[in-house]
Amino acid sequence: MADRALSGKVAIVTGAGRLRGIGRATAVALAEIGADVVVTGTGRDPASFPPDEKAIHWRDIESTAEQVRALGVRCLPLKVDVSNSLAVQEMVDAAIKAYGRIDILVNNAAFARGPDRVPMTEMDETIFRRVIDIKTVGTFLCCRAVTRVLIAQNQGGHVINLSSTAGKHSAAHMGAYAAANASVEAMGRVLAREVAQYGITVNTVCPGPVDTSRMDDVPRGEAWDRFIKGRIPLQRAGTDEEVADLIAYLCSGKGAMWMTGQAINIDGGSVMER
């Protein structure tokens, strides 16, 4: 990847407040190659932070912004509910006001694991709707607002939507999550066809199990090892940095400039397709 390949570019990364998370790692990876970054989060209650965040006095998106700025670029942290169209438009307006342009959108925001991991017959309607509102509706609202800017700028751009291999293998007790991620992939393909004429690429990144705080409901140790080794041919979970590096490549202007409309697995081989 070319050094500082994104110098002068501006990226928005949603769901970027967690210390161990794909959003934070992506913001850092894009900053490492020169992008100014807008990072969003929900304004989590510090009392809910995991022990490792509490131990270092982590401050959600403010701490992510500090890591980004330490790389010599600018960062704007914003509290945003991506399921709210007004909040999304305010996010876009703030990015334009601060940096004058937008070039990259990474849709990473998602509902926290846990209450949605039940059989469909036991799924609470409110939880189901919230999963869809954040992942599917949020991705739609951010894509709509940002691609309007990219088209008006007439200088191309990149949209990366985060899905999951769960949207492909549809395991039990993942009804809401699988539905949300499958719809994100389909929406990405449609958008890719619609905006290709403007030099805008749209791709979906589909991680398998990644060792982030989202997975903390699965205790580490013997149960974790069985879970990972039973599902992943490469016998280990992924890291947030590995997923972030793929996202950075898709935005870097290298060979990925001729890649659009794809749903790319990064999963240690847990889902293999022809």
C-alpha positions as CSV (number, residue, x, y, z in Angstrom):
1,M,0.0,0.0,0.0
2,A,1.4,3.4,-1.0
3,D,2.7,5.4,2.0
4,R,0.3,8.3,2.8
5,A,-1.9,7.1,-0.1
6,L,-4.9,8.9,1.5
7,S,-3.2,12.2,2.2
8,G,-5.7,15.0,1.7
9,K,-8.7,12.6,1.9
10,V,-11.4,12.5,4.6
11,A,-13.0,9.4,6.0
12,I,-16.0,8.8,8.2
13,V,-15.8,5.7,10.4
14,T,-19.0,4.9,12.5
15,G,-18.9,2.8,15.6
16,A,-15.3,3.7,16.4
17,G,-15.3,4.1,20.2
18,R,-14.2,0.8,21.6
19,L,-10.5,0.1,22.5
20,R,-10.8,-3.5,21.1
21,G,-12.9,-2.9,18.0
22,I,-12.8,-2.8,14.2
23,G,-14.0,0.8,14.1
24,R,-11.1,2.1,16.2
25,A,-8.6,0.0,14.3
26,T,-9.9,1.2,11.0
27,A,-9.7,4.8,12.0
28,V,-6.1,4.3,12.9
29,A,-5.3,2.3,9.8
30,L,-6.7,5.0,7.5
31,A,-4.9,7.7,9.5
32,E,-1.6,5.8,9.1
33,I,-1.9,6.3,5.3
34,G,-2.8,10.0,5.6
35,A,-6.6,10.4,5.9
36,D,-8.2,12.9,8.2
37,V,-10.9,11.0,10.1
38,V,-14.4,11.6,11.6
39,V,-15.1,8.9,14.2
40,T,-18.6,8.3,15.7
41,G,-19.9,6.5,18.7
42,T,-23.1,6.4,20.8
43,G,-21.8,8.0,24.0
44,R,-21.5,4.8,26.0
45,D,-21.9,5.0,29.8
46,P,-18.3,4.6,31.2
47,A,-19.8,2.3,33.9
48,S,-20.4,-0.2,31.1
49,F,-16.9,-0.2,29.7
50,P,-15.0,-3.5,29.9
51,P,-12.2,-3.8,32.5
52,D,-9.4,-3.1,30.1
53,E,-10.9,0.2,29.0
54,K,-11.6,1.2,32.6
55,A,-8.0,0.3,33.6
56,I,-6.5,2.9,31.1
57,H,-9.2,5.5,31.6
58,W,-10.4,5.0,28.0
59,R,-12.8,7.8,26.9
60,D,-14.6,6.2,23.9
61,I,-14.3,8.2,20.7
62,E,-12.2,10.8,22.4
63,S,-9.5,8.3,23.0
64,T,-9.8,7.0,19.5
65,A,-9.4,10.5,18.2
66,E,-6.2,10.9,20.3
67,Q,-4.7,7.8,18.7
68,V,-5.6,9.2,15.2
69,R,-4.2,12.6,15.9
70,A,-0.9,11.1,17.2
71,L,-0.4,10.0,13.6
72,G,-0.2,13.6,12.4
73,V,-3.7,13.9,10.9
74,R,-6.9,15.5,12.1
75,C,-9.8,13.8,13.8
76,L,-13.3,14.9,14.6
77,P,-15.2,12.7,17.2
78,L,-19.0,12.9,17.1
79,K,-21.7,11.3,19.1
80,V,-24.2,10.0,16.4
81,D,-27.2,7.7,16.4
82,V,-26.9,6.3,12.9
83,S,-30.5,5.1,12.9
84,N,-31.6,8.8,13.0
85,S,-31.7,10.5,9.6
86,L,-31.3,14.0,11.1
87,A,-28.3,12.9,13.2
88,V,-26.7,11.3,10.1
89,Q,-27.1,14.5,8.1
90,E,-25.7,16.6,11.0
91,M,-22.7,14.2,11.0
92,V,-22.1,14.8,7.2
93,D,-22.6,18.5,7.6
94,A,-20.1,18.6,10.5
95,A,-17.5,16.7,8.4
96,I,-17.9,19.1,5.5
97,K,-17.7,22.1,7.8
98,A,-14.5,20.8,9.5
99,Y,-12.6,19.4,6.5
100,G,-14.4,20.6,3.4
101,R,-15.0,17.2,1.8
102,I,-15.7,13.5,2.3
103,D,-14.0,10.7,0.4
104,I,-14.5,7.5,2.4
105,L,-17.4,6.1,4.4
106,V,-16.9,3.0,6.7
107,N,-20.2,1.8,8.1
108,N,-19.2,-0.2,11.2
109,A,-21.9,0.7,13.8
110,A,-23.9,-2.3,15.1
111,F,-26.1,-3.3,18.0
112,A,-24.3,-4.9,20.9
113,R,-24.3,-8.7,21.0
114,G,-26.3,-10.5,23.6
115,P,-30.1,-10.0,23.9
116,D,-30.5,-10.8,20.2
117,R,-28.9,-14.2,20.4
118,V,-32.0,-16.2,21.1
119,P,-34.3,-18.5,19.0
120,M,-36.5,-16.7,16.6
121,T,-39.6,-17.9,18.5
122,E,-38.3,-16.1,21.6
123,M,-37.0,-13.0,19.9
124,D,-38.3,-9.7,21.4
125,E,-39.7,-7.5,18.7
126,T,-38.1,-4.4,20.1
127,I,-34.6,-6.0,20.0
128,F,-35.1,-7.3,16.5
129,R,-36.1,-3.9,15.3
130,R,-33.2,-2.2,17.1
131,V,-30.7,-4.6,15.4
132,I,-32.2,-3.8,12.0
133,D,-32.4,-0.1,12.8
134,I,-28.7,0.3,13.6
135,K,-27.2,-2.1,11.1
136,T,-29.5,-2.0,8.1
137,V,-31.3,1.4,8.4
138,G,-28.1,3.0,9.8
139,T,-26.0,1.8,6.9
140,F,-28.7,3.0,4.4
141,L,-28.9,6.5,5.9
142,C,-25.1,6.9,6.0
143,C,-24.7,5.6,2.5
144,R,-27.4,7.9,1.2
145,A,-26.1,11.0,2.8
146,V,-22.4,10.4,2.0
147,T,-22.9,9.2,-1.6
148,R,-24.8,12.4,-2.3
149,V,-21.7,14.3,-1.3
150,L,-19.4,12.0,-3.3
151,I,-21.5,12.4,-6.4
152,A,-21.6,16.2,-6.0
153,Q,-17.8,16.3,-5.5
154,N,-17.3,14.3,-8.8
155,Q,-14.0,12.9,-7.6
156,G,-14.9,9.3,-6.9
157,G,-14.7,7.8,-3.4
158,H,-15.1,4.6,-1.4
159,V,-17.9,3.1,0.7
160,I,-17.1,0.1,2.9
161,N,-20.0,-1.6,4.7
162,L,-19.2,-4.0,7.6
163,S,-21.3,-7.2,7.5
164,S,-20.4,-10.6,8.9
165,T,-20.1,-14.2,7.7
166,A,-23.2,-14.7,9.8
167,G,-25.1,-13.1,7.0
168,K,-24.0,-16.0,4.8
169,H,-24.1,-19.1,7.0
170,S,-27.2,-18.1,9.1
171,A,-26.5,-20.0,12.3
172,A,-29.2,-20.7,14.9
173,H,-29.9,-17.9,17.4
174,M,-28.7,-15.2,15.0
175,G,-32.0,-14.4,13.3
176,A,-31.8,-10.6,13.7
177,Y,-28.1,-10.4,13.2
178,A,-28.0,-12.6,10.1
179,A,-30.9,-10.8,8.6
180,A,-29.3,-7.4,9.2
181,N,-26.0,-8.4,7.7
182,A,-27.4,-10.2,4.7
183,S,-29.4,-7.1,3.9
184,V,-26.3,-4.9,4.2
185,E,-24.6,-7.1,1.6
186,A,-27.5,-6.9,-0.8
187,M,-27.8,-3.1,-0.4
188,G,-24.1,-2.7,-1.1
189,R,-24.4,-4.5,-4.4
190,V,-27.3,-2.3,-5.4
191,L,-25.5,0.9,-4.5
192,A,-22.4,-0.3,-6.2
193,R,-24.3,-0.6,-9.5
194,E,-25.9,2.8,-9.0
195,V,-22.7,4.8,-8.3
196,A,-20.1,3.1,-10.3
197,Q,-20.6,5.6,-13.1
198,Y,-19.3,8.3,-10.7
199,G,-16.1,6.4,-9.9
200,I,-17.4,5.4,-6.5
201,T,-16.6,1.9,-5.2
202,V,-18.9,0.1,-2.7
203,N,-17.7,-3.1,-1.0
204,T,-18.8,-5.1,2.0
205,V,-16.3,-6.6,4.4
206,C,-17.5,-9.8,6.1
207,P,-15.4,-10.8,9.2
208,G,-15.7,-14.1,10.9
209,P,-15.1,-14.3,14.7
210,V,-12.7,-11.4,15.6
211,D,-11.3,-11.0,19.1
212,T,-12.9,-7.7,20.0
213,S,-14.9,-6.5,23.0
214,R,-18.1,-7.4,21.0
215,M,-17.2,-11.0,21.7
216,D,-16.8,-10.7,25.4
217,D,-20.0,-12.6,26.0
218,V,-18.0,-15.7,25.0
219,P,-15.6,-16.3,28.0
220,R,-12.0,-16.6,27.0
221,G,-10.3,-19.9,27.9
222,E,-11.3,-23.4,27.1
223,A,-14.8,-22.5,25.9
224,W,-13.4,-19.8,23.6
225,D,-10.8,-22.2,22.2
226,R,-13.4,-24.8,21.4
227,F,-15.6,-22.2,19.8
228,I,-12.8,-20.9,17.6
229,K,-11.1,-24.2,16.7
230,G,-14.5,-25.8,15.9
231,R,-15.3,-23.1,13.3
232,I,-12.1,-21.7,11.8
233,P,-9.7,-23.8,9.7
234,L,-6.8,-21.4,10.5
235,Q,-7.4,-22.2,14.2
236,R,-7.5,-18.7,15.6
237,A,-9.7,-15.7,15.8
238,G,-9.0,-12.6,13.7
239,T,-7.8,-9.3,15.0
240,D,-9.4,-5.9,14.6
241,E,-6.1,-4.7,12.9
242,E,-6.4,-7.5,10.3
243,V,-9.9,-6.4,9.3
244,A,-8.8,-2.7,9.4
245,D,-5.9,-3.4,7.0
246,L,-8.3,-5.0,4.5
247,I,-10.6,-1.9,4.7
248,A,-7.6,0.4,4.3
249,Y,-6.5,-1.5,1.2
250,L,-10.0,-1.2,-0.3
251,C,-9.7,2.6,0.1
252,S,-6.1,3.0,-0.9
253,G,-6.4,3.4,-4.6
254,K,-4.3,0.3,-5.5
255,G,-5.8,-2.7,-7.3
256,A,-9.0,-2.3,-5.3
257,M,-10.0,0.6,-7.6
258,W,-11.3,-2.1,-10.0
259,M,-13.2,-3.9,-7.2
260,T,-16.8,-3.0,-6.4
261,G,-20.0,-4.7,-5.4
262,Q,-18.1,-7.4,-3.5
263,A,-18.8,-9.1,-0.2
264,I,-15.4,-10.1,1.0
265,N,-14.9,-12.7,3.7
266,I,-12.0,-12.3,6.1
267,D,-12.6,-15.2,8.4
268,G,-9.8,-17.7,8.7
269,G,-11.5,-19.9,6.2
270,S,-14.8,-20.4,8.1
271,V,-16.8,-19.7,5.0
272,M,-15.4,-20.8,1.6
273,E,-17.2,-20.0,-1.6
274,R,-16.7,-20.7,-5.2
